[in-house]
Amino acid sequence: MDRSHDEEVIRKYQEGEKMMILLFAQWCINHDLDPVAVYKEAYPYQKENEELADALELTVPKKESDHIDGETMLEVLSMYGNDDLGFVVSEYISSKKLK
């Protein structure tokens, strides 16, 4: 593979990752959860996530948002290797802590 192809693959992955973070943030808002607090549950020792902060600026109030089901959220997190966050989200779903 040539360098430009590799860079394109990386760029697309990063764009997808940003969409995953936005989806997570919106899913949290739709369920009256604080995305930063949920993220901290999964990654308690990680410093502030700038991508999550950026995504929060793009979220909409839950009444304006499309529904994001839990299964879709878990699949997207899994696609990007966010197993720890997926576990926490799964706990919220299974314990019915959701509003």
N, C-alpha and C positions, 0 to 999 in steps of 0.2 A: 504494500500500500504506500501511496505517496503521502508526503507530509500534509498537503492541503486536505486530503481525504481524512486523515487522522484528526486534524483540527476541526473539521466539519462534524465528525462523529462526537468529539468532545463537546463542541458547542451545542449540538442537539441534546446530548445527555444533560448538560447544565441547564438548558431551557426546560427540559422535562422535569428536572429536579426542582426548579423554581415553581413550576406548575403544581408539583406534588406538595410543596410547602404551602402554597396558596390554598390548595384544596384542604389540607390539614387545618389551616387557620380558619377557613370558612366553616368546615365541619364542626370545629370547636364552638365557634360563634353560634352556629345553628342549634347547638345543644347547650347553650348558656355556660360554656366552659371557657376558662381563660387559656388561650393557646400557649402562652409563655409558661404558665404553671403546669400544664399537662406535659409540655416539652421537658420542663425541669424534672418532673417525676421520672421520665425515661432517661434523662442525661443530667443527673444532679451535679456532676463535677465539670460540666462544660460551661464555658463562659457564654455570655449573651450571644444568641444566634442572630447575626445581622440579616440573613436572608429571611428569617421569620419576622423580624421587625419590619423589613421592607414589605413582606407579604401582608402584614396587618394593615398597612396603609391602603391596600387594594381590596380589602374585604368589604362586604356590604352588610347592612343590618339583616338579621335572619328573615324578617318578613319579605325582604326583597330578593333573597337567595333561592336558587333552585335547591331541591332536596338532594342531599348527598348521603347515600345509605352506607351503613357501617361496613358491609362486605366490600363495596367499592373502595372505601377508604383503606381497609386492611390490604387489599390487593395492590393498591398503588404504593403504599408504604413498603410492602414486601418487594415489589419490583425494584425499588431503590435501596434495598438492604437495610431499611430502618426497622429492624426486628425489635429493638428495645421499645421504640415508640409504638410499633404495632402491638406489642404486648400490653402496654398501658392503655391504648385505645380499646383493645379487646376486653380488658378488665372493665372499662367504663361501659362498654356495650353489654357484656354478660351480667354485670351487677345491676344493670338498669339504673345507673346513676344519672342517666340522661334525662333531660327535660324535653 
